[in-house]
Amino acid sequence: MNRTFLIARRELMAYVRTVGFWLSLLSLPLFASLGGVIPMLAMNSEPTRSVAVVEVASGAPLKAGVEARLTARDRERQVDVISALVIPEAGIEASRQVQALGEREGPEAALAEARRIAPTAASGYRPPKADLRLAETPEAVLAAAPGEAREAVVRDLLNAEERTLDAVVLLAREADGPAARVWSAKASDDTVQDAVSAALREITRAERYAALGVGVESVREIDAFRPEVALLSPRSESGGEVSFRDRLPALIGFGFGFLLWALVFTGASILLNSVMEEKSNKIIEVLLSSASPGEILTGKVLGVALLTLTVMVVWGGLGGAGLVAAAPDVARDIWSILSRDGLILYFLLYIAGGYLMYAVLFAAVGAFCETPRDAQTLMGPIMMLLVVPILAMQFALRTPDALFVKVLSWIPLFTPFLMSARIPSGGVGPVEIAATTAGMFAMAIFMVWIAGRAFRAGALSDVKLSWKTFGMAVRGGR
C-alpha cells in the first residue's frame, strides 16, 4: 500500500510542478469571466452602421415605416440587456416580467422596474451601443434616375475611400408586396439586410390586417400581448406555482453529470498519456522492478484522481465564491438542495464509480500504446461512447422518466451520468437507485480486474492492442 501511495504522489507532483498545470488551473476562471464580458464588449464595440433609406417608386410609402422600425431596434436591444441584467439577483421569472413590461412601455419602464426588484444589478446598467443609425440620403442618389443609373451612384458612394454611408436601402413595391435592394459597403455584413427584412415583414402584416379592417394600434396591441401563463405542480415546494427553485435540482443534477464527464475526459486522458509516455521511455520497466502491476495501476489512477480533484476544488471554490457574491439567494438554495436527503452523497458515489470505470479503462489502453497515433485510434470509439450520456442528460432535464433515459440509466457505463441527472428531479425510487448503483460498482470492479490483467500484459510487452492480445491478457497470458 505504501508503494501505491508513493506512485500516486509521484504522479500528482509530476503535473503540479509544471508551469502548464498552473496555466490550465487559471485558464478556466479567466475564460469563464471572459465568456460573460466578451458578449458585452462585442455589443459595445460593434460599429454603428450609417444607413440611408430611399423610396424607389411612387405609391404607398414604405420609407417612414422602415425607418421607424429600424429606430425601434435600439430600444428593443436596451430592453433585452435590462431583462438579462436582473437574472442573477431577481431570477428568470422576474426577467420575463421586465421583458414584457419593456415591450409594452419601452426601456425606461423596464429600467425603472429593474431598479425596484434588482437594485444592485440595475445600478451597473449601461445602454448598449446602437448598431444602426439613419442618415440623410445624398443628393446624388436622389437626383439619379431609378434603376441602373441610381445603383451605379450608390456603388460609387460605397466604394469611396472617405465614404459617409455604410449601407443604402432601395425600397420598392412588387406585385406580391414590399421589397428592398440593400447595398452594403461590406459584403460580409448582413445586419442591415436582416433589419430591413424584419421591418418589411411587420409592415406587410400591418397592411394586411388593415385590409381586413383591423387598425394599426390593434395590431400593435396584439403583438405586444404576453399572456400570463402560470405553471403549477403538486410537486413544487409551494404545492402550487413552479418557481426557479423548483427547476434548480434538475440543473444541479445535470451540472454534476457534466462534472463527471469533464473529469473523465480530462483526467482519464492524462492517465492514458502518462502510461503511454512511461512505456515508450521504458520508465514503467523501472517501476515494475520495485512494485507490482496492480500497485502501479492503482497508484496512477489515484494520483490522477487527486490531480483532477485539486483542479475541480479550485474551480468550484472560485465559482462558489462568485455565486455567493453575485447571487447569494441562489447559492443558499443550491446548498439546501445538496444537503437535502443526502443528495450530495449520491453525487459523490456516482463520481467515484464513474471515474474509476473509465480511468482504469484508459490506463489499460495506454499500456498497449507507444505513440499518440496508437492512442488516437483507440480514443475515437471511447469518445463517441461518452457523447451518448451528454445527449441523454440534456433530454433528462425535461423528461427524466422517459423510457430510453431509464433504460440507459441501467447500463453501468452510463449510470453515473444519467442517475446524477435523474435523482434530483424526483420519481426515482430507492430500489432503482440501489440496483443501478450496485450494477455500476460491480462493473467498476470487473473493469478493474480486466484492466489490471491488460495493464500487466501491455506494460510487459511491445505488442499492439488487438482482440487476440486483449483476450490473452484477460486469460492471464502475455
C-alpha positions in Angstrom: 0.0 0.0 0.0 2.9 2.3 0.8 4.3 1.8 -2.8 0.8 2.6 -4.2 0.7 6.0 -2.4 4.3 6.8 -3.4 3.3 6.2 -7.1 0.2 8.3 -6.6 2.2 11.2 -5.1 4.8 10.9 -7.9 2.0 11.1 -10.5 0.4 14.1 -8.8 3.6 16.1 -8.3 4.8 15.3 -11.9 2.0 17.6 -13.1 1.7 20.0 -10.2 5.3 21.2 -10.6 4.8 22.1 -14.2 4.0 25.6 -15.4 1.4 24.2 -17.7 -0.7 22.9 -14.8 -0.9 26.3 -13.2 -1.7 27.9 -16.5 -4.6 25.4 -17.1 -5.7 25.9 -13.5 -6.1 29.6 -14.0 -7.4 29.4 -17.6 -11.0 28.3 -16.9 -11.8 31.1 -14.4 -10.2 33.5 -16.8 -12.1 32.3 -19.8 -15.3 31.9 -17.8 -15.0 35.6 -16.8 -14.3 36.5 -20.4 -17.3 34.5 -21.5 -19.5 36.9 -19.6 -17.6 40.0 -20.7 -16.9 39.3 -24.3 -20.6 39.4 -25.5 -20.9 42.9 -23.8 -17.6 44.1 -25.3 -18.7 42.8 -28.7 -22.0 44.5 -28.5 -20.4 47.8 -27.5 -17.6 47.6 -29.9 -19.8 46.7 -32.9 -19.8 49.6 -35.4 -22.8 51.8 -35.8 -23.8 51.5 -39.4 -24.9 54.7 -41.2 -27.9 53.8 -43.3 -29.8 55.8 -45.9 -33.3 54.7 -47.0 -34.6 55.6 -50.4 -38.1 55.2 -51.9 -37.6 53.9 -55.4 -41.0 54.4 -56.9 -44.2 56.3 -56.1 -47.1 54.5 -54.5 -47.9 53.5 -50.9 -44.9 54.9 -49.0 -42.6 52.5 -47.2 -39.7 54.7 -46.1 -41.4 56.1 -42.9 -42.4 52.7 -41.7 -39.0 51.1 -42.4 -37.2 54.0 -40.7 -39.5 53.8 -37.6 -38.8 50.1 -37.2 -35.0 50.5 -37.7 -35.1 53.1 -35.0 -37.1 50.8 -32.7 -34.3 48.2 -32.8 -32.2 50.3 -30.4 -35.0 50.3 -27.8 -35.5 46.6 -28.2 -31.8 46.0 -27.6 -32.0 48.1 -24.4 -34.9 46.0 -23.1 -33.1 42.8 -23.8 -30.0 44.0 -21.9 -32.1 45.2 -18.9 -34.0 41.9 -18.7 -30.9 39.8 -18.8 -29.2 42.0 -16.2 -31.7 41.2 -13.4 -31.5 37.4 -13.7 -28.7 36.8 -11.1 -30.4 39.0 -8.5 -34.1 38.5 -9.1 -34.4 35.3 -11.1 -35.7 34.2 -14.5 -39.4 34.9 -13.8 -38.6 38.5 -12.8 -36.5 38.9 -16.0 -39.5 37.8 -18.1 -41.7 40.3 -16.4 -39.2 43.1 -17.1 -39.0 42.0 -20.7 -42.8 42.0 -21.1 -43.0 45.5 -19.5 -40.3 46.8 -21.7 -42.0 45.5 -24.8 -45.2 47.3 -23.8 -44.0 50.5 -22.4 -40.3 50.9 -23.5 -36.9 50.6 -22.0 -37.5 53.4 -19.5 -40.3 51.5 -17.8 -38.2 48.3 -17.9 -35.2 50.0 -16.2 -37.5 51.5 -13.5 -38.8 48.0 -12.7 -35.3 46.6 -12.8 -34.2 49.2 -10.3 -37.1 48.3 -8.0 -36.6 44.5 -8.0 -32.8 44.2 -8.6 -31.2 47.5 -7.4 -27.7 46.2 -7.3 -27.7 44.7 -10.8 -29.6 47.7 -12.3 -27.0 50.1 -10.9 -24.5 48.7 -13.4 -26.7 49.2 -16.5 -25.2 51.0 -19.4 -27.2 51.4 -22.6 -25.9 49.2 -25.4 -24.4 50.9 -28.5 -26.8 51.3 -31.4 -25.9 49.1 -34.4 -27.8 51.2 -36.9 -28.1 55.0 -37.5 -30.3 56.6 -40.0 -28.6 59.2 -42.3 -29.7 61.7 -44.9 -29.8 60.4 -48.4 -27.1 62.1 -50.6 -28.5 64.4 -53.3 -26.6 62.5 -56.0 -28.7 59.4 -55.2 -32.0 61.2 -55.2 -31.1 63.0 -58.5 -30.2 59.9 -60.3 -32.8 58.1 -62.4 -34.3 55.0 -60.7 -32.7 51.7 -61.8 -29.2 51.1 -63.0 -28.2 54.7 -63.0 -29.1 55.2 -59.3 -27.5 51.9 -58.3 -24.3 53.0 -60.1 -24.2 56.2 -58.0 -24.8 54.1 -54.8 -22.0 51.7 -55.8 -19.6 54.7 -56.2 -20.6 56.2 -52.9 -20.0 52.9 -51.0 -16.6 52.4 -52.8 -15.3 55.8 -52.0 -12.3 55.9 -49.6 -13.9 58.6 -47.4 -17.5 57.3 -47.5 -20.1 58.6 -45.2 -22.6 55.7 -45.6 -22.3 52.0 -44.7 -25.5 50.9 -46.5 -28.2 52.2 -48.8 -31.7 50.7 -48.8 -33.7 51.0 -52.0 -37.4 50.3 -51.3 -40.0 49.3 -53.9 -43.4 47.6 -54.1 -43.5 44.5 -56.1 -46.7 42.6 -57.3 -46.6 40.4 -54.2 -45.6 43.0 -51.6 -42.8 45.3 -50.4 -39.3 44.5 -51.4 -35.8 46.0 -51.0 -32.4 46.0 -52.5 -29.8 46.6 -49.8 -26.4 47.9 -50.9 -23.8 47.4 -48.2 -20.2 48.6 -48.1 -19.1 45.2 -46.6 -20.2 42.1 -48.4 -20.0 40.0 -45.2 -22.2 42.3 -43.2 -25.9 41.3 -43.4 -27.1 43.3 -40.3 -28.9 45.9 -42.4 -30.4 43.2 -44.6 -31.8 41.3 -41.6 -33.2 44.5 -40.1 -34.9 45.7 -43.3 -36.3 42.2 -43.9 -37.9 42.2 -40.4 -39.2 45.7 -40.9 -40.9 44.8 -44.2 -42.5 41.7 -42.7 -44.0 43.9 -39.9 -45.2 46.5 -42.5 -46.8 43.8 -44.6 -48.5 42.2 -41.7 -49.9 45.5 -40.5 -51.2 46.4 -44.0 -52.9 43.1 -44.5 -54.6 43.4 -41.1 -55.7 46.8 -42.1 -57.2 45.4 -45.3 -59.3 43.2 -43.2 -60.5 46.1 -41.1 -58.1 45.8 -38.2 -56.4 49.0 -37.2 -52.6 49.5 -36.7 -53.0 50.1 -33.0 -54.9 46.9 -32.6 -52.1 45.1 -34.4 -49.5 46.6 -32.1 -51.6 45.6 -29.1 -51.9 42.1 -30.3 -48.1 41.9 -31.0 -47.3 43.3 -27.5 -49.7 41.0 -25.7 -47.9 38.4 -23.5 -50.3 36.1 -21.7 -49.8 35.4 -18.0 -49.4 31.6 -18.0 -48.5 30.1 -14.6 -47.0 26.7 -14.4 -48.2 24.8 -11.3 -47.4 21.4 -10.0 -48.2 19.4 -6.8 -44.5 18.6 -6.5 -43.4 22.2 -6.3 -42.2 23.4 -2.9 -45.3 25.7 -2.5 -47.6 22.9 -3.7 -48.7 25.3 -6.5 -46.8 27.6 -8.8 -43.4 26.3 -10.1 -40.5 28.7 -9.3 -36.9 28.8 -10.4 -36.0 27.0 -7.2 -38.2 24.0 -8.3 -36.2 23.8 -11.5 -32.8 24.1 -9.7 -32.4 20.5 -8.6 -32.6 19.3 -12.3 -29.9 21.9 -13.2 -27.7 20.8 -10.3 -28.0 17.1 -11.4 -27.1 18.0 -14.9 -24.1 20.0 -13.6 -22.8 17.1 -11.6 -23.2 14.7 -14.5 -21.3 17.2 -16.7 -18.7 17.5 -14.0 -18.1 13.7 -14.1 -17.9 13.9 -17.9 -15.2 16.6 -17.6 -13.3 14.6 -15.0 -13.3 11.5 -17.3 -12.5 13.5 -20.4 -9.5 15.3 -18.8 -8.3 13.1 -16.0 -8.5 9.8 -17.9 -6.9 11.3 -20.9 -4.0 12.5 -18.7 -3.7 8.9 -17.4 -3.6 7.4 -20.8 -0.9 9.8 -22.0 1.1 9.2 -18.8 1.1 5.4 -19.1 1.9 5.6 -22.8 4.8 8.0 -22.3 6.3 5.9 -19.5 6.1 2.8 -21.5 7.7 4.3 -24.6 10.5 5.7 -22.4 11.0 2.4 -20.5 10.2 4.1 -17.2 7.5 1.7 -16.5 10.0 -1.2 -16.5 11.9 0.5 -13.7 8.6 0.9 -11.7 7.8 -2.8 -12.3 11.1 -3.8 -10.7 10.0 -2.3 -7.4 6.2 -2.5 -7.5 3.6 -4.9 -8.8 1.4 -4.0 -11.9 -1.6 -3.7 -9.6 0.1 -1.2 -7.3 1.3 0.8 -10.3 -2.2 0.9 -11.9 -3.8 1.8 -8.6 -1.3 4.5 -7.8 -1.6 6.1 -11.2 -5.4 6.1 -11.0 -5.3 7.6 -7.5 -2.7 10.2 -8.4 -4.5 11.5 -11.5 -7.8 11.4 -9.5 -6.1 13.7 -6.9 -4.8 15.9 -9.6 -8.2 16.4 -11.2 -9.9 16.8 -7.8 -7.4 19.6 -7.0 -8.3 21.4 -10.2 -12.1 20.9 -9.6 -11.9 22.1 -6.0 -10.1 25.3 -7.0 -12.5 25.9 -9.9 -15.5 25.0 -7.7 -14.3 27.3 -4.9 -13.9 30.2 -7.2 -17.2 29.6 -8.9 -19.0 29.2 -5.5 -17.4 32.4 -4.2 -18.5 34.3 -7.3 -22.0 32.8 -7.0 -22.3 33.8 -3.3 -21.2 37.4 -4.1 -23.4 37.8 -7.2 -26.5 35.8 -6.2 -26.5 34.8 -2.5 -30.1 33.6 -2.6 -29.3 31.1 -5.5 -26.2 29.9 -3.6 -28.3 29.3 -0.5 -30.8 27.4 -2.5 -28.2 25.2 -4.1 -26.6 24.3 -0.8 -30.0 23.4 0.8 -30.8 21.1 -2.2 -27.4 19.4 -2.0 -27.7 18.8 1.7 -31.3 17.5 1.5 -31.9 13.7 1.6 -28.2 13.0 1.2 -28.2 14.2 -2.4 -24.5 15.2 -2.3 -23.6 11.6 -1.2 -25.3 10.2 -4.2 -23.3 12.6 -6.4 -20.0 11.6 -4.8 -20.8 7.9 -5.2 -21.6 8.3 -8.9 -18.5 10.5 -9.5 -16.3 7.9 -7.7 -17.7 4.9 -9.5 -17.9 6.5 -13.0 -14.3 7.9 -12.7 -13.0 4.5 -11.6 -14.6 2.7 -14.5 -13.2 4.9 -17.2 -9.8 5.7 -15.5 -8.8 2.0 -15.4 -10.0 1.6 -19.0 -7.8 4.4 -20.2 -4.8 3.2 -18.2 -5.2 -0.3 -19.7 -5.4 1.1 -23.2 -2.4 3.3 -22.6 -0.3 0.3 -21.7 -0.7 -1.1 -25.2 0.2 2.3 -26.9 3.6 3.7 -27.6 2.8 6.6 -29.9 0.0 9.2 -30.0 -1.2 7.7 -33.2 -1.8 4.4 -31.5 -3.8 6.2 -28.8 -5.9 8.2 -31.2 -7.2 5.2 -33.0 -8.4 3.7 -29.6 -9.7 7.0 -28.2 -12.1 7.6 -31.0 -14.6 4.9 -30.1 -14.4 5.8 -26.4 -15.1 9.4 -27.1 -18.1 8.5 -29.2 -19.3 6.4 -26.3 -19.0 9.4 -24.0 -21.2 11.5 -26.3 -24.2 9.4 -25.5 -24.7 10.4 -21.8 -24.2 14.1 -22.6 -27.1 13.9 -25.2 -29.3 11.9 -22.9 -28.7 14.2 -19.9 -30.0 17.1 -21.9 -33.2 15.2 -22.6 -33.4 14.1 -18.9 -33.6 17.8 -17.8 -37.1 18.0 -19.1 -38.3 14.3 -19.1 -36.2 12.3 -16.6 -38.8 9.5 -16.6 -38.6 8.9 -20.4 -38.2 5.2 -21.3 -34.9 5.5 -23.2 -33.4 7.6 -20.3 -34.4 4.9 -17.8 -33.0 2.2 -20.0 -29.7 4.0 -20.4 -29.6 4.5 -16.6 -29.4 0.8 -16.1 -26.3 0.5 -18.4 -23.4 0.7 -16.0 -21.2 2.8 -18.3 -23.9 5.4 -18.4 -25.4 5.0 -14.9 -23.3 7.7 -13.1 -24.1 10.4 -15.6 -27.8 9.7 -16.0 -28.7 8.9 -12.4 -27.0 12.2 -11.4 -29.4 13.9 -13.7 -32.5 11.9 -12.8 -32.4 11.7 -9.0 -32.7 15.4 -8.2 -35.8 15.6 -10.4 -37.7 13.0 -8.2 -39.5 10.0 -9.3 -36.6 7.6 -8.8 -37.3 5.0 -6.2 -34.7 3.7 -3.6 -34.8 0.2 -5.3 -33.8 1.6 -8.6 -31.1 3.8 -7.0 -29.7 0.8 -5.1 -29.8 -1.6 -8.1 -28.2 0.8 -10.6 -25.5 1.8 -8.1 -24.7 -1.8 -7.3 -24.5 -2.6 -11.1 -22.2 0.4 -11.6 -19.8 -0.7 -8.8 -20.0 -4.3 -10.0 -19.0 -3.1 -13.4 -16.2 -1.0 -11.9 -14.8 -4.0 -10.0 -15.0 -6.1 -13.1 -13.2 -3.4 -15.2 -10.5 -3.1 -12.5 -9.9 -6.8 -12.7 -9.8 -6.9 -16.6 -7.8 -3.6 -16.7 -5.2 -5.0 -14.2 -4.6 -8.0 -16.4 -4.5 -6.0 -19.6 -2.2 -3.4 -17.9 0.2 -6.1 -16.8 0.3 -7.7 -20.2 0.6 -4.4 -22.1 3.3 -3.0 -19.9 5.5 -6.0 -20.1 5.3 -6.4 -23.9 5.6 -4.5 -27.2 2.6 -5.9 -28.9 -0.2 -3.7 -30.2 -3.7 -3.9 -28.8 -5.9 -6.3 -30.7 -8.8 -8.7 -29.9 -6.3 -11.6 -29.7 -3.8 -9.8 -27.4 -6.6 -8.5 -25.2 -8.1 -12.0 -24.9 -4.7 -13.4 -24.0 -4.2 -10.7 -21.4 -7.6 -11.4 -19.7 -6.8 -15.1 -19.6 -3.5 -14.3 -17.9 -1.2 -14.8 -20.8 1.4 -12.3 -22.2 
